Amino acid sequence: MRSIPGSSPRMPSPEPLASRAERGLAQARVSPEGLVRRLAGRLARADGSPGSRWVGLLTIALHTRDRRLALAPPEVSRQALAEIEGRMRRVLRAGDRYAFVAREELWIMLAALPDGAVAELAAGSLQDLFEQPVALADGSSWRIDILPVIGGACAPAAAGIGAAALLAAADAARRENAGASPRPAIRRLADATVVREAPESLARALEHALEWNELEVHFQPQVDVRSGRCEAAEALIRWRRPDGSRVSPARIIEICEQRETIGQLARFTLNTTLRHLAQWRGAGLPVSVGVNLSATTLSDPTLPMVVSQALDTWDVPAAQLTLELTESALIRDERAAAESLSALRELGCRLSIDDFGTGYSPYTYLRRFSFHELKIDQAFVRNITTEAPDRKIVHSLVALAHAFGMQAVAEGVEDQATLAALGEAGCDLAQGWHFAAALPPEAFVAWCRARHCAIGREATV
């Protein structure tokens, strides 16, 4: 199982984080018909959040190695299934739903996923949980070995894909996977919205913009929660077309992934960021900057060499560059990710895990990959002053970051009350509209200088 590391005496209890899943899990089990209705509703509408576009469905056959579950007395069977259900609830999130369609078969709806790769993460975590033998708590001799076979499918919301199509794809994946592979098989259904949103003319215009350096990189400040000083920033891609219209960063990345120009986009962002960092160092503003890495970029074996050459070209210390990646980027190819991250760490770059807490097996990656920074997703930060469960989650995540020797960075800070609550939680850095939106390079420098001057004046009063 991808377990929570429990050997360190400094490890905070995972109970507050687990409360995220407990919210709403009282109604997590539904009838098969109810699950299909909810699945249809999720697929029919977009959530509106960039991190909640995809919907997943897993179909799981709970075979046993020796058919003991099928032959067990009713009480033993009920206890075994209750144990399996309890394990499943430890992985699922508040919006997820599940249904037993037979004693040894269940369906799970994974709601509001940031991308299709997270469905693979959930399926892998569930398989690891289910494969652990079930030993009954009453001390009886019954010990049941489960052999789960998991298939799944995922699709973007509002893409014209129905619940029946997703269920058929998930079930077909499971049938094909039976006896063929020890790991879950997940199908990704075509994203019809990408075709509509990225016509050929827009894709060609983006290729031209990349070739002629017409894209921009803006920088959102990250402020020290205690001192109020700007210590870092996040680099964010921006594209304003000649007619004045803007194209969202998510759309830019989608098109680059489709056209296989994501490497070119990553090199542009990296070199532009380092060029500005070099200028700021010379002007006495030694901030660090985070650059986001896509799953495709992370799995590119030339990435460490590209980063090393860029650092040398612009003469920027590696410690001033933070490379940000998400859980879903890590699971695309864990071996390649491990090799790239190890090489980047040896260069001296800082590593950050972004949007933390939105996936299904986060502790595994904190243990395996030595990150320097943990970014707490704005979904939890936004309600820290009004929702006790979210407040507990943030406190737990800050403690977890510190237990692993990382800085905790909160995203989506929009008011002073939220900032004060983050200070009480012990959070290190914060970013959001309460401070500033992402700014063009010159405006970012001016903002930092004005803020630091204001802090200096307050200190002398």
Sequence and secondary structure as in RCSB ss.txt:
>XXXX:A:sequence
MRSIPGSSPRMPSPEPLASRAERGLAQARVSPEGLVRRLAGRLARADGSPGSRWVGLLTIALHTRDRRLALAPPE
VSRQALAEIEGRMRRVLRAGDRYAFVAREELWIMLAALPDGAVAELAAGSLQDLFEQPVALADGSSWRIDILPVI
GGACAPAAAGIGAAALLAAADAARRENAGASPRPAIRRLADATVVREAPESLARALEHALEWNELEVHFQPQVDV
RSGRCEAAEALIRWRRPDGSRVSPARIIEICEQRETIGQLARFTLNTTLRHLAQWRGAGLPVSVGVNLSATTLSD
PTLPMVVSQALDTWDVPAAQLTLELTESALIRDERAAAESLSALRELGCRLSIDDFGTGYSPYTYLRRFSFHELK
IDQAFVRNITTEAPDRKIVHSLVALAHAFGMQAVAEGVEDQATLAALGEAGCDLAQGWHFAAALPPEAFVAWCRA
RHCAIGREATV
>XXXX:A:secstr
        TT   SHHHHHHHHTTGGG B  HHHHHHHHHHHHHS  SSTT  EEEEEEEEEEESSSHHHHS HH
HHHHHHHHHHHHHHHH  TT EEEEEETTEEEEEEEEESSTHHHHHHHHHHHHHHTS EE TT  S EE EEEEE
EEEEEETTSS  HHHHHHHHHHHHHHHTTT SS EEEE   HHHHHHS HHHHHHHHHHHHTT  EEEEEEEEET
TT  EEEEEEEEEEE TTS EE HHHHHHHHHHHT HHHHHHHHHHHHHHHHHHHHHTT   EEEEE  HHHHT 
TTHHHHHHHHHHHHT  GGGEEEEEEHHHHHSSHHHHHHHHHHHHHHT EEEEEEETSSS HHHHHHHS  SEEE
E HHHHTTTTT HHHHHHHHHHHHHHHHTT EEEE    SHHHHHHHHHHT  EE STTT   B HHHHHHHHHH
HHHHHHHHHH 
